């Protein structure tokens, strides 16, 4: 049996793609500059310009026209029209740098147009900015003239020295190696069952996953299996690429179905596409077939391919491999297989097979085992990476020092080692195949440290928006477009959702990046001069201009090294992890748009005063900086600020000047509860210490002892204590220590907001607001009509009518969190109130409730519900089963005090009594009723229970001995996680074989 590789009329070459990367960046930056220019032109028309700005309107219009010409030139370059010449690549690089300069200059000018002439800020003089605009006008004009003088250039050199057919053949040969099937036996068995199942209806079986995960290998193993060969009359394998022409694909299919020779190929070349399709349909109708469509890259490509397979009742099978989830789901609504990374044990087995061929080799060699695990950690379960690295190390001495050296130089080896070229090409194609608007989003992933297991989706989206990578369109907001970009990157297997969110059918809160994809993003960012990441192994790297700087926890805080790496005057984003040092920011960073200090240690109040000098800031995160007690009044100078995140700080009230921030869209403050921590609750690496406590600076019992000493020490020194804490910082901390009642009078979970908060009409996310602090707050919230997400605390019976009347006006609201502390809690606050907005998709209720309000059953669009300390009875929970779209239910501590189950006394096993036919994700914390939890010996899931459930997480059953799943129970379950059950082991779980979709099962005894 043979198969062909569909050839391309315009070969898609790797070297050509690598040269296109600069074009994508230039196009993206030019698009941002055009948006800023449009804003400048709009604002400038509303003012009366001074005499020295005569004809500036004409200059701006000229720049706009030249931008359009420049954009057309870049579009030509993107299509490969002569771009592969060195002259063209140089021109594109110059355009990229020039447009960065233009955007920065326009941002400076906008600051002058929007602010009062005498407003306090660190602005560049207006006349100087205008002079720069006119200078840049001439540079843009000259750039376009250089392009016209230099082009067109012959594209004959395109792909010179590169044979795409040879490369594809190499990959295809690689896919034939049988030992690469290690760890895929279960998937192969299941798919062969579908392939060989009798029935007249044609079946389409999509297999999707990231590049190098083994899709082609698995498909080829199934295609060439003797069981498969005996089932079908016709066979064809089409290896697709982005530039494969449609006639070539159809011709390849026809030749394989007819087992034709080269003479037939010449005949097919003379046929038009319509005739080719008719011929293929005729052949496919004449008998059963199995066809593999390898590497389908888009929905459009699939829409064409399915025209070739019109007959649906000939007992045939089509296997589709693709990197994109959206393509897989478009091909079929069932039998979709996502290939996951190999488990640690399977990865080690594959590695041993590739390197030493004898599994006993590692016995008595602990250092070799240690280095092997380090290598496999970097490969992150990717079969192609394990195999490629294994093949390379098989040629080297098998000693611990050799492997340790390889580990230390892994990034460099991945970038330069010829033996890893195939792996490098597959990984790089994740970037190369992206549309222009997603390339920056991909490069932006390099900014986050590779050891950061989870990235908050909202953090990533808000930063994209601040940078201009996701912007609003005529029918979609910037946030909505950002959500689409995020979903697209997940669909393309570039970012991966957290385990508890995967497959749940609702939005993903946390994601992570595969370690090798992160390596590619860092490498590509350095090449494109997009970002610089300082870490423990980063060699001294210099750039003329640095635009994005990320400082990891491991980097030694060296002020001289920081000064030497490049010019910071055009720095757009600064991300700091680990320890804060004052020298990490300077006034030279005047164009800074994004400052992300989330989780940074040692940030104090006086540091925030320095930050407010950066008047172009659009994103400021101090999340988790517990040493911050106050935001300075100078915060009001940040007129461009869109995002302010101060959750997890010690701030209890926002400054009055915050009402000046009329562009603010996202404002988060207050304590971070357990269910909103930045990691999955079942993640082994999760650091959840102190989840139910206030930030350390407000909650340590020893503070009463040290407070007086700290106050005396602070007053005795005029400036600094411990080199970086000034007297004001010490005073703030001491006040909280001596007078904790100041904090206790406010709800610890929220902040007090000033009068005028309702004037922030652009706000889309606001929380957590203490509505119990002042009477005016509830009423003012009704003016913030663009709110999509709201969190409130301090709810009482006396303020709840006004609050609910306000919330009812927020017709765009999609997410609502309500909390009330104390014994009474929410009881009596929610009954008889106005119906919540109909768009509401997420609801969180914290506080004593006992029974649900009657309106809960009318929330028809509610998809996610989280409860804590609600102390609901069993009957109240039954109401939730009637919600038509409820997909995620999280029952945290003390959410339910009634029985969750019925007991089969003869077996001491309990049966969960809720059915929830539409629920896809369920988290149950049985410690909410610890007295009952300790009597539970077994759990039983009956036939028909939870038919849509994908994720099940159980916590807090210390005496649990057995869990059973009957056949037909939780039939779609993919992820089962059990924690806090000290007496049960794997043998205590029965019926797991009935869970045919189960992909991961984890059992963790302790809650620590």
ABEGO torsion letter per residue (X at the ends): XBBBBBBBABBBBAAAAAAAAAAAAAAAAAAAAAAAAAAAAAAAAABBBBAAABGAAAAAAAAAAAAAAAAAAAAAAAAGBGAABAAAAAAAAAAAAAAAAAAAAAAAAAAAAABBAABBBBBBBAAAAAAAAAAAAAAAAAAAAAAAAAOBBBAAABGBGBBAAAAAAAAAAAAABAAAABGAAAAAAAAAAAAABBEABBBBBBBBEBBGAGAAAAAAAAAABAAAAAABABBBBBBBBAABBAAAAAAAAAAAAAGBBAAAAAAAAABBAAAAAAAAAAAAAAEBBBBBBBGBABAAAAAAAAAABABABAGBBBBBBBABAAAAAAABABGBBBBBBBBAAAAAAAAAAAAAGBAAAABGBAAAAAAAAAAAAAAGGBAAAAAAAAAAAAABBBBAAAAAAAAAAAAAAAAABAAAAAAAAAAAAAAAABBAAAAAAAAAAAABBAABABBBAAAAAAAAAAAGABBBBAABBAAAAAAAAAAAAAAAGABBBBAAABGAGBBBABBBBBAAAAAAAAAAAAAAGABBBBBAABBBBBBABBABBBBBAABBBBAAAAAAAEBAAABABBBBBEBBBAAABBAAAAABABBBABGBBGBBAAAAAAAAABAABABBBABGBAABABBBAAAAABAABABBBABGBABABBBAAAAABAABABBBBEBBBAAABABBAABAABBABGAABBBAAAABAAAAAAAAAAAAAAAABABBBGGABBAAAAAAAAAAAABAAAAAABBAABBBBBBGAAABAABABBOBBBAAABAAAAAAAAABAABABBBBBGBBAAAAAAAAAAAAABAABABBBBBBBEAAEABGAABGBBBBBAABABBBBBEBAGBBBAAAAABAABABBBBBGAGBBAAAAAAAAABAABABBBBBBGABABBABBBBAAAGBBBBABAGAABABBBBBAAABAAAAAABABBBBBBGBGAABABBBBBGBAABABBBBBBGBGAABABBBBBGBAABBAAABBGAAABAABABBBBBABAX
